[in-house]
Amino acid sequence: QGMELLQRGLSLMSDDSFYKAVRVKQATKEDLRHQLMHTTWRLECNRREKSFLKSLQQEQEGEFKMAETEMEIFRGFITARGLPALEDD
């Protein structure tokens, strides 16, 4: 029934109005296509950012482990020199 009403309404339009209605539908479809592309790229950006952050995290974990090792070496020097032990911050 809705399709019949639409067809009847369209058939009553002048050619100029009908053409403009078609152009509105075309613009609406293009707008939706651009929205979809924008959302798709936002998701891709988020995926890439997550991958980047995981990579940074792995690098930072390595740096932290190195700093822990270095700190243990320095604690050994402190003990060897008979200095009071440091407390962790």
Phi and psi in degrees as GROMACS dihedral restraints (atoms count N, CA, C in turn):
[ dihedral_restraints ]
;  ai    aj    ak    al  type     phi  dphi    fc
    3     4     5     6     1   -63.4    20    10
    4     5     6     7     1   -38.9    20    10
    6     7     8     9     1   -65.3    20    10
    7     8     9    10     1   -38.5    20    10
    9    10    11    12     1   -63.5    20    10
   10    11    12    13     1   -40.9    20    10
   12    13    14    15     1   -64.6    20    10
   13    14    15    16     1   -41.7    20    10
   15    16    17    18     1   -61.5    20    10
   16    17    18    19     1   -48.2    20    10
   18    19    20    21     1   -61.9    20    10
   19    20    21    22     1   -40.1    20    10
   21    22    23    24     1   -65.2    20    10
   22    23    24    25     1   -44.7    20    10
   24    25    26    27     1   -62.9    20    10
   25    26    27    28     1   -41.5    20    10
   27    28    29    30     1   -66.2    20    10
   28    29    30    31     1   -36.9    20    10
   30    31    32    33     1   -69.5    20    10
   31    32    33    34     1   -22.3    20    10
   33    34    35    36     1   -84.6    20    10
   34    35    36    37     1   -11.2    20    10
   36    37    38    39     1   -76.6    20    10
   37    38    39    40     1   151.4    20    10
   39    40    41    42     1   -69.1    20    10
   40    41    42    43     1   162.8    20    10
   42    43    44    45     1   -59.2    20    10
   43    44    45    46     1   -38.9    20    10
   45    46    47    48     1   -64.0    20    10
   46    47    48    49     1   -47.0    20    10
   48    49    50    51     1   -65.8    20    10
   49    50    51    52     1   -40.0    20    10
   51    52    53    54     1   -61.7    20    10
   52    53    54    55     1   -44.9    20    10
   54    55    56    57     1   -59.7    20    10
   55    56    57    58     1   -42.4    20    10
   57    58    59    60     1   -67.2    20    10
   58    59    60    61     1   -35.5    20    10
   60    61    62    63     1   -63.5    20    10
   61    62    63    64     1   -41.7    20    10
   63    64    65    66     1   -62.7    20    10
   64    65    66    67     1   -41.7    20    10
   66    67    68    69     1   -64.3    20    10
   67    68    69    70     1   -36.0    20    10
   69    70    71    72     1   -63.8    20    10
   70    71    72    73     1   -44.9    20    10
   72    73    74    75     1   -61.9    20    10
   73    74    75    76     1   -39.9    20    10
   75    76    77    78     1   -63.2    20    10
   76    77    78    79     1   -45.4    20    10
   78    79    80    81     1   -64.7    20    10
   79    80    81    82     1   -39.2    20    10
   81    82    83    84     1   -63.0    20    10
   82    83    84    85     1   -43.3    20    10
   84    85    86    87     1   -62.3    20    10
   85    86    87    88     1   -42.8    20    10
   87    88    89    90     1   -65.7    20    10
   88    89    90    91     1   -40.0    20    10
   90    91    92    93     1   -60.5    20    10
   91    92    93    94     1   -44.5    20    10
   93    94    95    96     1   -64.9    20    10
   94    95    96    97     1   -37.2    20    10
   96    97    98    99     1   -62.8    20    10
   97    98    99   100     1   -42.8    20    10
   99   100   101   102     1   -66.6    20    10
  100   101   102   103     1   -38.1    20    10
  102   103   104   105     1   -61.8    20    10
  103   104   105   106     1   -43.6    20    10
  105   106   107   108     1   -62.4    20    10
  106   107   108   109     1   -44.7    20    10
  108   109   110   111     1   -63.2    20    10
  109   110   111   112     1   -40.6    20    10
  111   112   113   114     1   -62.3    20    10
  112   113   114   115     1   -45.7    20    10
  114   115   116   117     1   -63.6    20    10
  115   116   117   118     1   -41.3    20    10
  117   118   119   120     1   -60.8    20    10
  118   119   120   121     1   -43.4    20    10
  120   121   122   123     1   -70.6    20    10
  121   122   123   124     1   -32.9    20    10
  123   124   125   126     1   -63.0    20    10
  124   125   126   127     1   -42.2    20    10
  126   127   128   129     1   -64.0    20    10
  127   128   129   130     1   -41.3    20    10
  129   130   131   132     1   -64.4    20    10
  130   131   132   133     1   -42.0    20    10
  132   133   134   135     1   -60.6    20    10
  133   134   135   136     1   -44.5    20    10
  135   136   137   138     1   -62.3    20    10
  136   137   138   139     1   -40.2    20    10
  138   139   140   141     1   -63.6    20    10
  139   140   141   142     1   -44.7    20    10
  141   142   143   144     1   -67.2    20    10
  142   143   144   145     1   -38.8    20    10
  144   145   146   147     1   -64.5    20    10
  145   146   147   148     1   -40.4    20    10
  147   148   149   150     1   -62.2    20    10
  148   149   150   151     1   -43.8    20    10
  150   151   152   153     1   -62.3    20    10
  151   152   153   154     1   -43.0    20    10
  153   154   155   156     1   -61.8    20    10
  154   155   156   157     1   -46.4    20    10
  156   157   158   159     1   -64.8    20    10
  157   158   159   160     1   -36.5    20    10
  159   160   161   162     1   -64.2    20    10
  160   161   162   163     1   -39.1    20    10
  162   163   164   165     1   -63.3    20    10
  163   164   165   166     1   -45.6    20    10
  165   166   167   168     1   -60.6    20    10
  166   167   168   169     1   -41.4    20    10
  168   169   170   171     1   -60.6    20    10
  169   170   171   172     1   -42.7    20    10
  171   172   173   174     1   -63.1    20    10
  172   173   174   175     1   -41.8    20    10
  174   175   176   177     1   -63.3    20    10
  175   176   177   178     1   -43.0    20    10
  177   178   179   180     1   -66.6    20    10
  178   179   180   181     1   -35.9    20    10
  180   181   182   183     1   -62.0    20    10
  181   182   183   184     1   -40.8    20    10
  183   184   185   186     1   -63.6    20    10
  184   185   186   187     1   -43.5    20    10
  186   187   188   189     1   -63.4    20    10
  187   188   189   190     1   -39.9    20    10
  189   190   191   192     1   -64.8    20    10
  190   191   192   193     1   -43.1    20    10
  192   193   194   195     1   -61.6    20    10
  193   194   195   196     1   -39.6    20    10
  195   196   197   198     1   -63.4    20    10
  196   197   198   199     1   -43.5    20    10
  198   199   200   201     1   -63.9    20    10
  199   200   201   202     1   -38.4    20    10
  201   202   203   204     1   -62.9    20    10
  202   203   204   205     1   -44.2    20    10
  204   205   206   207     1   -61.3    20    10
  205   206   207   208     1   -46.4    20    10
  207   208   209   210     1   -60.5    20    10
  208   209   210   211     1   -39.8    20    10
  210   211   212   213     1   -64.6    20    10
  211   212   213   214     1   -38.9    20    10
  213   214   215   216     1   -64.3    20    10
  214   215   216   217     1   -37.6    20    10
  216   217   218   219     1   -62.5    20    10
  217   218   219   220     1   -45.5    20    10
  219   220   221   222     1   -65.3    20    10
  220   221   222   223     1   -36.6    20    10
  222   223   224   225     1   -61.9    20    10
  223   224   225   226     1   -37.9    20    10
  225   226   227   228     1   -62.7    20    10
  226   227   228   229     1   -40.2    20    10
  228   229   230   231     1   -63.5    20    10
  229   230   231   232     1   -41.1    20    10
  231   232   233   234     1   -61.7    20    10
  232   233   234   235     1   -45.2    20    10
  234   235   236   237     1   -63.7    20    10
  235   236   237   238     1   -43.6    20    10
  237   238   239   240     1   -63.1    20    10
  238   239   240   241     1   -30.3    20    10
  240   241   242   243     1   -87.8    20    10
  241   242   243   244     1    -4.7    20    10
  243   244   245   246     1    73.5    20    10
  244   245   246   247     1    24.7    20    10
  246   247   248   249     1   -87.7    20    10
  247   248   249   250     1   157.2    20    10
  249   250   251   252     1   -64.7    20    10
  250   251   252   253     1   144.2    20    10
  252   253   254   255     1   -65.4    20    10
  253   254   255   256     1   146.2    20    10
  255   256   257   258     1   -83.8    20    10
  256   257   258   259     1   147.2    20    10
  258   259   260   261     1   -97.3    20    10
  259   260   261   262     1   144.7    20    10
  261   262   263   264     1   -69.5    20    10
  262   263   264   265     1   144.8    20    10
